[in-house]
Structures are given as C-alpha cells and as structure tokens.
Amino acid sequence: MSRETEALQKEWLEAAKAVRDKAQAPDVLPMSAFRESSGLELFQRMMRGELPPAPIAHTLDFALVEAEKGRIVFQGHPHRNFYNPAGTIHGGWQATLLDSCMACAVQSQLDVGQAYTSLEIKINFVRAMNDKVGPVRAEGTVIQVGRQIGIAEGRIYDAAGKLYAHGTTTCLIFDLEQFKR
C-alpha cells in the first residue's frame, strides 16, 4: 500500500470517528425533523450530532461523513461479520451502502416536508471485497430530481481509488402531510 493511500485511510478513519463521537444513539428520525428541515439540513444536523443516525448504520458499521446538496458520502468498514460463505464481503452490505448514499443524495435536494422511498436500485459489483481493504466510501450523486421522481448514481471505492461496486436508484418523492407517525 502506498504512503498516500495509508495517509488517506488514516484521514478517513479520523473523519468517521469525529462524526461518530458527536452522534446520538441510532434511532429513527422523528417526523418533526422532516417538517422542520430541508433534506440537506437533516444530514448536516446528523453530522453535528443534533439528529441520530439511522439504526442500520450502526448495525452495518457505516457513518455519514460528507453531505452537500446532491451529494452524500457514507464511510463503511468491511469486516468478517459481513462475509458470505465464499469468504468475501456479502453483496448485500455493499448494496445497503449504495442504496443509502444514492437515496440520501436525492433527499439532500428535497424541501422541508418532503421525503423519498426507493423504488428500485441496480448494482454492479466490480470486484470482491474483504476485510483487508480498509475503510471504503459510498458516494451518491444526484442525476435528476423532479417533482415526483429522483434519480441518483453511486459508487463504492477504497482510499486507493479502487472501485468495488456502482449503481443507480430511482426514488419516489412525496409530501409528508399525508402521513402521521
């Protein structure tokens, strides 16, 4: 591994630790958060520790590390608990990271009182992943967000820039006024 890759891995680990140190216990976001904050503000509030990360992030060991309008980055830590019977990281773990970063990229462009749900995802696995690759990043970027449909793409890569998987999503956008929780 090159010195540059080692330095970037260290930087990535420190960035994830900084976010996790501020984080509340994982929980489902209250509907009031969606009614008070735009999509981007939700993620910024999570990163500041004002709102909790999703429970799945704790379960599958990933954290929100970057958020800007139309772009969301999660950092995951592949380890043996996520192995399939063949001895590599299960594709479902990678699919979860991609679904999260892509759909949240769509949410980051939504207004106060709006949310999304994933309609479909398509994933292409480029190479096997194991617990030796170090932290990986799942970066989602918006392709297009309209009134009812949002489309985004995502990719998972390591600190050396090696691509492990990429995909696309289509999300249904809706107003929360119709839901009571």
ZADO-1210 file (C-alpha; in nm, 4 decimals, padded with zeros to 6 digits):
<atoms>
<atom x="00.0000" y="00.0000" z="00.0000" code="MET" pos="1"/>
<atom x="00.1372" y="00.3427" z="-00.0902" code="SER" pos="2"/>
<atom x="00.2075" y="00.6107" z="00.1688" code="ARG" pos="3"/>
<atom x="-00.0589" y="00.8285" z="00.0065" code="GLU" pos="4"/>
<atom x="-00.3187" y="00.5531" z="00.0430" code="THR" pos="5"/>
<atom x="-00.2179" y="00.4900" z="00.4049" code="GLU" pos="6"/>
<atom x="-00.2427" y="00.8628" z="00.4806" code="ALA" pos="7"/>
<atom x="-00.5858" y="00.8832" z="00.3163" code="LEU" pos="8"/>
<atom x="-00.7079" y="00.5776" z="00.5090" code="GLN" pos="9"/>
<atom x="-00.5949" y="00.7425" z="00.8331" code="LYS" pos="10"/>
<atom x="-00.7718" y="01.0664" z="00.7352" code="GLU" pos="11"/>
<atom x="-01.0892" y="00.8726" z="00.6521" code="TRP" pos="12"/>
<atom x="-01.0836" y="00.6859" z="00.9849" code="LEU" pos="13"/>
<atom x="-01.0395" y="01.0125" z="01.1751" code="GLU" pos="14"/>
<atom x="-01.3254" y="01.1758" z="00.9813" code="ALA" pos="15"/>
<atom x="-01.5645" y="00.8900" z="01.0611" code="ALA" pos="16"/>
<atom x="-01.4576" y="00.8916" z="01.4264" code="LYS" pos="17"/>
<atom x="-01.5221" y="01.2672" z="01.4516" code="ALA" pos="18"/>
<atom x="-01.8787" y="01.2229" z="01.3233" code="VAL" pos="19"/>
<atom x="-01.9439" y="00.9187" z="01.5440" code="ARG" pos="20"/>
<atom x="-01.8085" y="01.0955" z="01.8529" code="ASP" pos="21"/>
<atom x="-02.0774" y="01.3633" z="01.8091" code="LYS" pos="22"/>
<atom x="-02.3574" y="01.1223" z="01.7162" code="ALA" pos="23"/>
<atom x="-02.6574" y="01.0444" z="01.9277" code="GLN" pos="24"/>
<atom x="-02.7664" y="00.6847" z="01.9763" code="ALA" pos="25"/>
<atom x="-02.9011" y="00.5431" z="01.6474" code="PRO" pos="26"/>
<atom x="-03.2737" y="00.5917" z="01.6064" code="ASP" pos="27"/>
<atom x="-03.5462" y="00.6589" z="01.3515" code="VAL" pos="28"/>
<atom x="-03.5745" y="01.0291" z="01.2735" code="LEU" pos="29"/>
<atom x="-03.8844" y="01.1926" z="01.4179" code="PRO" pos="30"/>
<atom x="-04.1295" y="01.3207" z="01.1568" code="MET" pos="31"/>
<atom x="-04.0867" y="01.6655" z="01.3083" code="SER" pos="32"/>
<atom x="-03.7277" y="01.6693" z="01.1755" code="ALA" pos="33"/>
<atom x="-03.8592" y="01.6317" z="00.8190" code="PHE" pos="34"/>
<atom x="-04.1183" y="01.9011" z="00.8819" code="ARG" pos="35"/>
<atom x="-03.8570" y="02.1450" z="01.0180" code="GLU" pos="36"/>
<atom x="-03.5556" y="02.0813" z="00.7949" code="SER" pos="37"/>
<atom x="-03.4770" y="02.0507" z="00.4270" code="SER" pos="38"/>
<atom x="-03.3169" y="01.7263" z="00.3162" code="GLY" pos="39"/>
<atom x="-02.9681" y="01.8745" z="00.3238" code="LEU" pos="40"/>
<atom x="-03.0278" y="02.0259" z="00.6679" code="GLU" pos="41"/>
<atom x="-03.1267" y="01.6806" z="00.8004" code="LEU" pos="42"/>
<atom x="-02.7868" y="01.5389" z="00.7058" code="PHE" pos="43"/>
<atom x="-02.5978" y="01.8418" z="00.8320" code="GLN" pos="44"/>
<atom x="-02.7815" y="01.8108" z="01.1644" code="ARG" pos="45"/>
<atom x="-02.6904" y="01.4407" z="01.1804" code="MET" pos="46"/>
<atom x="-02.3251" y="01.5219" z="01.1246" code="MET" pos="47"/>
<atom x="-02.3359" y="01.7824" z="01.4036" code="ARG" pos="48"/>
<atom x="-02.4930" y="01.5260" z="01.6390" code="GLY" pos="49"/>
<atom x="-02.8283" y="01.7070" z="01.6608" code="GLU" pos="50"/>
<atom x="-03.0180" y="01.4173" z="01.5000" code="LEU" pos="51"/>
<atom x="-02.9492" y="01.0451" z="01.5335" code="PRO" pos="52"/>
<atom x="-02.8011" y="00.8297" z="01.2585" code="PRO" pos="53"/>
<atom x="-03.0196" y="00.5502" z="01.1210" code="ALA" pos="54"/>
<atom x="-03.0087" y="00.2225" z="01.3176" code="PRO" pos="55"/>
<atom x="-02.8893" y="00.0346" z="01.0056" code="ILE" pos="56"/>
<atom x="-02.5713" y="00.2451" z="01.0020" code="ALA" pos="57"/>
<atom x="-02.4823" y="00.1175" z="01.3484" code="HIS" pos="58"/>
<atom x="-02.5732" y="-00.2416" z="01.2629" code="THR" pos="59"/>
<atom x="-02.3663" y="-00.2471" z="00.9421" code="LEU" pos="60"/>
<atom x="-02.0844" y="-00.0205" z="01.0657" code="ASP" pos="61"/>
<atom x="-02.1077" y="00.2792" z="00.8351" code="PHE" pos="62"/>
<atom x="-02.1332" y="00.6518" z="00.9009" code="ALA" pos="63"/>
<atom x="-02.2315" y="00.9685" z="00.7191" code="LEU" pos="64"/>
<atom x="-01.9091" y="01.1628" z="00.6567" code="VAL" pos="65"/>
<atom x="-01.9984" y="01.4233" z="00.3915" code="GLU" pos="66"/>
<atom x="-02.3192" y="01.5998" z="00.2939" code="ALA" pos="67"/>
<atom x="-02.3827" y="01.8660" z="00.0349" code="GLU" pos="68"/>
<atom x="-02.6760" y="01.9366" z="-00.1916" code="LYS" pos="69"/>
<atom x="-02.6988" y="01.6487" z="-00.4384" code="GLY" pos="70"/>
<atom x="-02.4049" y="01.4540" z="-00.2907" code="ARG" pos="71"/>
<atom x="-02.3836" y="01.2274" z="00.0146" code="ILE" pos="72"/>
<atom x="-02.0899" y="01.0134" z="00.1294" code="VAL" pos="73"/>
<atom x="-02.1036" y="00.7268" z="00.3781" code="PHE" pos="74"/>
<atom x="-01.7935" y="00.5512" z="00.5028" code="GLN" pos="75"/>
<atom x="-01.8152" y="00.1796" z="00.5699" code="GLY" pos="76"/>
<atom x="-01.5838" y="-00.0577" z="00.7476" code="HIS" pos="77"/>
<atom x="-01.5951" y="-00.4048" z="00.5929" code="PRO" pos="78"/>
<atom x="-01.5149" y="-00.6840" z="00.8371" code="HIS" pos="79"/>
<atom x="-01.5582" y="-01.0562" z="00.8727" code="ARG" pos="80"/>
<atom x="-01.9053" y="-01.0233" z="01.0273" code="ASN" pos="81"/>
<atom x="-02.0228" y="-00.9245" z="00.6787" code="PHE" pos="82"/>
<atom x="-01.8667" y="-01.2203" z="00.4952" code="TYR" pos="83"/>
<atom x="-02.0664" y="-01.4539" z="00.2736" code="ASN" pos="84"/>
<atom x="-01.9897" y="-01.8291" z="00.2697" code="PRO" pos="85"/>
<atom x="-01.7240" y="-01.7730" z="-00.0005" code="ALA" pos="86"/>
<atom x="-01.5146" y="-01.5569" z="00.2333" code="GLY" pos="87"/>
<atom x="-01.5775" y="-01.2118" z="00.0861" code="THR" pos="88"/>
<atom x="-01.7971" y="-00.9209" z="00.1915" code="ILE" pos="89"/>
<atom x="-02.1613" y="-01.0029" z="00.1165" code="HIS" pos="90"/>
<atom x="-02.3085" y="-00.8095" z="-00.1752" code="GLY" pos="91"/>
<atom x="-02.5995" y="-00.7077" z="00.0455" code="GLY" pos="92"/>
<atom x="-02.3659" y="-00.4996" z="00.2614" code="TRP" pos="93"/>
<atom x="-02.2399" y="-00.3135" z="-00.0450" code="GLN" pos="94"/>
<atom x="-02.5944" y="-00.2782" z="-00.1793" code="ALA" pos="95"/>
<atom x="-02.7054" y="-00.1243" z="00.1513" code="THR" pos="96"/>
<atom x="-02.4271" y="00.1348" z="00.1382" code="LEU" pos="97"/>
<atom x="-02.5137" y="00.2205" z="-00.2221" code="LEU" pos="98"/>
<atom x="-02.8880" y="00.2363" z="-00.1527" code="ASP" pos="99"/>
<atom x="-02.8162" y="00.4673" z="00.1411" code="SER" pos="100"/>
<atom x="-02.5817" y="00.7094" z="-00.0341" code="CYS" pos="101"/>
<atom x="-02.7840" y="00.7273" z="-00.3557" code="MET" pos="102"/>
<atom x="-03.1264" y="00.7736" z="-00.1938" code="ALA" pos="103"/>
<atom x="-02.9901" y="01.0209" z="00.0613" code="CYS" pos="104"/>
<atom x="-02.8379" y="01.2220" z="-00.2248" code="ALA" pos="105"/>
<atom x="-03.1939" y="01.2568" z="-00.3559" code="VAL" pos="106"/>
<atom x="-03.3202" y="01.3532" z="-00.0072" code="GLN" pos="107"/>
<atom x="-03.0472" y="01.6185" z="00.0144" code="SER" pos="108"/>
<atom x="-03.2232" y="01.8105" z="-00.2633" code="GLN" pos="109"/>
<atom x="-03.5720" y="01.7930" z="-00.1145" code="LEU" pos="110"/>
<atom x="-03.7579" y="02.0751" z="00.0567" code="ASP" pos="111"/>
<atom x="-03.8911" y="02.0884" z="00.4107" code="VAL" pos="112"/>
<atom x="-04.1804" y="01.8426" z="00.4461" code="GLY" pos="113"/>
<atom x="-04.0679" y="01.6114" z="00.1649" code="GLN" pos="114"/>
<atom x="-03.9245" y="01.2608" z="00.1794" code="ALA" pos="115"/>
<atom x="-03.8475" y="00.9713" z="-00.0531" code="TYR" pos="116"/>
<atom x="-03.8675" y="00.5975" z="-00.0772" code="THR" pos="117"/>
<atom x="-03.6549" y="00.3827" z="-00.3050" code="SER" pos="118"/>
<atom x="-03.8478" y="00.2403" z="-00.5998" code="LEU" pos="119"/>
<atom x="-03.5593" y="00.0417" z="-00.7452" code="GLU" pos="120"/>
<atom x="-03.1844" y="00.0027" z="-00.7272" code="ILE" pos="121"/>
<atom x="-02.9414" y="-00.1528" z="-00.9704" code="LYS" pos="122"/>
<atom x="-02.5986" y="-00.2594" z="-00.8512" code="ILE" pos="123"/>
<atom x="-02.2933" y="-00.3739" z="-01.0467" code="ASN" pos="124"/>
<atom x="-02.0251" y="-00.5479" z="-00.8427" code="PHE" pos="125"/>
<atom x="-01.6852" y="-00.4846" z="-00.9987" code="VAL" pos="126"/>
<atom x="-01.4551" y="-00.6843" z="-00.7681" code="ARG" pos="127"/>
<atom x="-01.4634" y="-00.8853" z="-00.4486" code="ALA" pos="128"/>
<atom x="-01.4123" y="-00.7054" z="-00.1191" code="MET" pos="129"/>
<atom x="-01.2672" y="-00.8429" z="00.2037" code="ASN" pos="130"/>
<atom x="-01.1809" y="-00.7095" z="00.5462" code="ASP" pos="131"/>
<atom x="-00.8265" y="-00.6169" z="00.4361" code="LYS" pos="132"/>
<atom x="-00.9279" y="-00.3263" z="00.2076" code="VAL" pos="133"/>
<atom x="-00.9699" y="-00.0837" z="00.4971" code="GLY" pos="134"/>
<atom x="-01.2456" y="00.1761" z="00.5033" code="PRO" pos="135"/>
<atom x="-01.4478" y="00.2287" z="00.1876" code="VAL" pos="136"/>
<atom x="-01.6594" y="00.5217" z="00.0802" code="ARG" pos="137"/>
<atom x="-02.0016" y="00.5059" z="-00.0799" code="ALA" pos="138"/>
<atom x="-02.0614" y="00.8286" z="-00.2698" code="GLU" pos="139"/>
<atom x="-02.4047" y="00.9106" z="-00.4064" code="GLY" pos="140"/>
<atom x="-02.4716" y="01.1914" z="-00.6505" code="THR" pos="141"/>
<atom x="-02.7977" y="01.3127" z="-00.7960" code="VAL" pos="142"/>
<atom x="-02.8601" y="01.2717" z="-01.1659" code="ILE" pos="143"/>
<atom x="-03.2003" y="01.4431" z="-01.1654" code="GLN" pos="144"/>
<atom x="-03.4688" y="01.5313" z="-00.9115" code="VAL" pos="145"/>
<atom x="-03.8166" y="01.6254" z="-01.0275" code="GLY" pos="146"/>
<atom x="-04.1495" y="01.6759" z="-00.8537" code="ARG" pos="147"/>
<atom x="-04.2186" y="01.3031" z="-00.8002" code="GLN" pos="148"/>
<atom x="-03.9086" y="01.1110" z="-00.9101" code="ILE" pos="149"/>
<atom x="-03.5440" y="01.1393" z="-00.8128" code="GLY" pos="150"/>
<atom x="-03.2589" y="00.9532" z="-00.9822" code="ILE" pos="151"/>
<atom x="-02.9073" y="00.9147" z="-00.8435" code="ALA" pos="152"/>
<atom x="-02.5926" y="00.7139" z="-00.9006" code="GLU" pos="153"/>
<atom x="-02.3363" y="00.5836" z="-00.6564" code="GLY" pos="154"/>
<atom x="-02.0041" y="00.4120" z="-00.6298" code="ARG" pos="155"/>
<atom x="-01.8020" y="00.2361" z="-00.3609" code="ILE" pos="156"/>
<atom x="-01.4252" y="00.2872" z="-00.3640" code="TYR" pos="157"/>
<atom x="-01.1298" y="00.2495" z="-00.1295" code="ASP" pos="158"/>
<atom x="-00.8625" y="00.5005" z="-00.0287" code="ALA" pos="159"/>
<atom x="-00.6502" y="00.3991" z="-00.3293" code="ALA" pos="160"/>
<atom x="-00.9428" y="00.4876" z="-00.5583" code="GLY" pos="161"/>
<atom x="-01.0171" y="00.1250" z="-00.6481" code="LYS" pos="162"/>
<atom x="-01.3829" y="00.0774" z="-00.7493" code="LEU" pos="163"/>
<atom x="-01.5731" y="-00.2132" z="-00.5881" code="TYR" pos="164"/>
<atom x="-01.9329" y="-00.1507" z="-00.6948" code="ALA" pos="165"/>
<atom x="-02.1513" y="00.1110" z="-00.8608" code="HIS" pos="166"/>
<atom x="-02.5204" y="00.1542" z="-00.9144" code="GLY" pos="167"/>
<atom x="-02.8248" y="00.3699" z="-00.9762" code="THR" pos="168"/>
<atom x="-03.1514" y="00.4301" z="-00.7964" code="THR" pos="169"/>
<atom x="-03.4937" y="00.5688" z="-00.8713" code="THR" pos="170"/>
<atom x="-03.6806" y="00.7206" z="-00.5765" code="CYS" pos="171"/>
<atom x="-04.0426" y="00.8238" z="-00.5311" code="LEU" pos="172"/>
<atom x="-04.0719" y="01.1705" z="-00.3775" code="ILE" pos="173"/>
<atom x="-04.3736" y="01.2544" z="-00.1619" code="PHE" pos="174"/>
<atom x="-04.5054" y="01.5147" z="00.0812" code="ASP" pos="175"/>
<atom x="-04.5215" y="01.4064" z="00.4434" code="LEU" pos="176"/>
<atom x="-04.8543" y="01.5800" z="00.5084" code="GLU" pos="177"/>
<atom x="-05.0288" y="01.2579" z="00.4092" code="GLN" pos="178"/>
<atom x="-04.8501" y="01.0547" z="00.6803" code="PHE" pos="179"/>
<atom x="-04.8900" y="01.0638" z="01.0556" code="LYS" pos="180"/>
<atom x="-04.6240" y="00.8996" z="01.2674" code="ARG" pos="181"/>
</atoms>
